[in-house]
Amino acid sequence: MENNVLENALVVIVGAGPSGIATSALLNSMSVPNIIFEKEDCCASLWKKRSYDRLSLHLAKNFCSLPLMPHAFRTSTFMSKQTFIDYVDEYVSRFNVIPRYCHNVESALYDEAEKKWKVVVKNTRVTDKEVCCQEYGADFLVIATGENSQAIIPKLPGLETFDGVVVHSSDYKCGESFRDKSVLVIGCGNSGMEISNDLSENGAHASIVVRSQLHVLSKEIVRIGMLLLNFLPVKMVDWFVSFLAKFSYSDLSSYGIYQPAEGPFFFKALTGKTPVIDRGTVEKIRSKKIKVVPGIEEIQYNIVEFKNGARQHFDAIVLATGYRSTVHNWLKDYKLILDDDGKPKGKYPNHWKGAKGVYCVGFSGRGLAGISSDSKAVAEHIYQLLMAQKPTHAPEMV
């Protein structure tokens, strides 16, 4: 850092994904000045740069809109990745959200003496001879980097000896490059199941590791369940949804997929594990185009040994093992709002509010619907605090 220029901001938002842009848009609508920093060169970089080609939203569009801008009537009920990206770009333009791209937050620390957040930001576009870092003083800090910041690479015995291709789902685009290859997908969430399907459709010999119990639902069943949750208790909705799933899929235990005793929505609330939303993978498992295998015992070069003693040769491994938050790396006072695992310390629905003016958006585990409710709560809370401080900070309504 060659220079340290202090600039004051009322609200600093870290991250220009859906969480950050939604919060900024709402604050803009309330005439609350805010600065939004994004380390990448675009908004919604996870969608634009780190998602596979065939990705589509698994939930109906009415559960996937951001505040102030419902999806158009003509938009299909279940949107493609590109449709959602176009929606995000239009959202940023319509609500005058202006992220400072290629600005990486290096650290954030609460200054007790000044009662402000000190946020150090590095501009990665400039050369070493220019001013590359700035320190901002902010009354409020909004963490909008989400739960999916860094790819999780599991510690598998012998993975370092594997002779083939190892790729995380964040770098996987399409199964075409794996045609006629034997590919092992590790991770049986929605990404793992869909990547297995994509591999199979592109001529690869796909196997998927399924170690834990999971619910399998169609997107239509999930849509019905989410609508019913507005009117009925979870227990009743779970019973009905489980009945529909059993009617649609029967018992999948003979294929290596076991269902939890708890219903899908209660299980999600209990464990954080989302039901697998099937888009054709189950049919390929039934027809043996995709093979379900148990947990891994050891990897020896191209041979993978499983917990049941079976051994199989693979040309490639896809790690659909999820992501982790990296907030701990830069938020020095993270315990004001997050626990050691990067999860909100507060219980839902008040998880978004920390101490000393720090907030988090998009950490509820409830997808885009959670982002929408979080951003509304945060923006409204900041606005009400400013109104209570009139005339010191209160924004001029336009």
C-alpha positions, 0 to 999 in steps of 0.5 A, a space after each residue: 500500500 503506497 497511500 492511505 486515503 480516508 474517505 467517509 461513507 454512510 453505508 459500505 456494502 461488500 459484494 455485488 451479487 444478488 445480495 449486494 445489489 438488492 441492498 443497494 437498490 433499496 437504499 437508493 430508493 430511500 435516498 440513503 448513500 451507499 458504496 458497493 465494492 466487488 472484487 470481480 469485474 462484474 456483478 453476480 460473478 458466481 452466476 456469470 463465471 462460476 456456473 455450468 452451462 445448463 444451470 437453471 433456477 430450480 424454484 419458480 420465478 415468484 420465489 426468485 425475484 429481488 425487491 422492487 422488481 418482480 419478474 415479467 409475466 412473459 418470463 418462463 416459470 423456471 428461468 434459465 441461467 441467462 434469463 436470470 443474468 439478464 434480469 440482474 443486469 437490468 436490475 442494476 441499471 434500473 435502480 442505479 446500482 453502481 458497484 466499484 468493480 475490481 475493488 477487493 476488501 482487504 480488511 474491516 475493523 470497528 473503531 471504538 473511538 470513532 464509532 465507525 467501521 474502517 474498511 481497507 479496499 484494494 483496487 486491483 486494476 491499478 499498477 503498483 506505482 499508483 494508489 491501490 488501497 484506500 481506507 473508508 470510514 463507514 457508519 454501517 457495514 453490510 456483508 453481502 458476499 454470501 455463503 458461496 465465496 470459496 470452493 471447498 476441496 475435500 480431503 480425500 485419501 489419495 486424491 493427490 495421486 489421481 492421474 486424471 482431471 480433477 475439477 471443482 463444480 465452479 470450474 465445470 461448464 459442460 460434459 462435452 469435454 468428458 465424452 466417452 470418459 469415466 467420470 466420478 462426481 463427488 457430492 450429491 446435492 443439486 449441482 452434483 446431480 445435475 452435473 451427473 445428468 449433463 455428463 451422461 447426456 454428453 456421452 460420459 460414463 457418470 458415477 455419483 457418490 451418495 453418502 447421506 440420506 436425501 429427499 428427491 423432489 421434482 421442481 413442480 412438487 417443490 413449487 406446490 410445497 412452497 406455496 402451501 407453506 404460506 397457509 399450512 404448517 410444515 408438518 402437514 406440507 411435508 406429509 403431502 409433499 412426501 406423498 407426491 414424491 413417493 407417488 412420482 419416484 417410489 422407493 429409490 433405496 435399491 439404487 443407493 438413495 435413502 430418504 430421511 425420516 423427517 419431511 423435506 422442509 423440516 429436514 431443510 430447517 433442521 440440517 440446512 440440506 436442500 432437497 435434490 430437485 430432479 431434472 432427469 437424473 433419477 430416470 438415468 439412475 434407474 436406467 443405469 446410465 448413471 451409477 450411484 456409489 457409496 463413500 470413498 475409502 481411498 484413491 490410488 492413481 486412477 483407481 477409486 476404492 469405495 466403502 463397500 470394497 468395490 474398485 473402479 477406474 476413472 478418467 476424471 473427478 468432479 468435486 460438487 462439494 460446495 463452497 464456504 464463506 471467506 468473511 473471516 479472512 477480512 472481517 476482523 470483528 466477525 464475531 459481532 455477527 457470525 460464528 466461527 463457521 461463518 454462519 449468523 449468530 442470530 436465529 432466523 428471522 433476526 439473523 441479519 443484524 449484528 452489533 455496532 452497525 454490521 449486517 449480513 444479507 444472503 446468509 440465511 440458507 434460503 436462496 433468493 427468497 432469503 436474500 430478498 427478505 434480508 435486504 429489505 430488513 437491513 435497508 429498512 433498519 438502517 433507514 429507521 436508525 438514520 431517521 431517528 438521528 435527524 438531522 445528523 444523518 437523515 437522508 433527503 427523500 426525493 
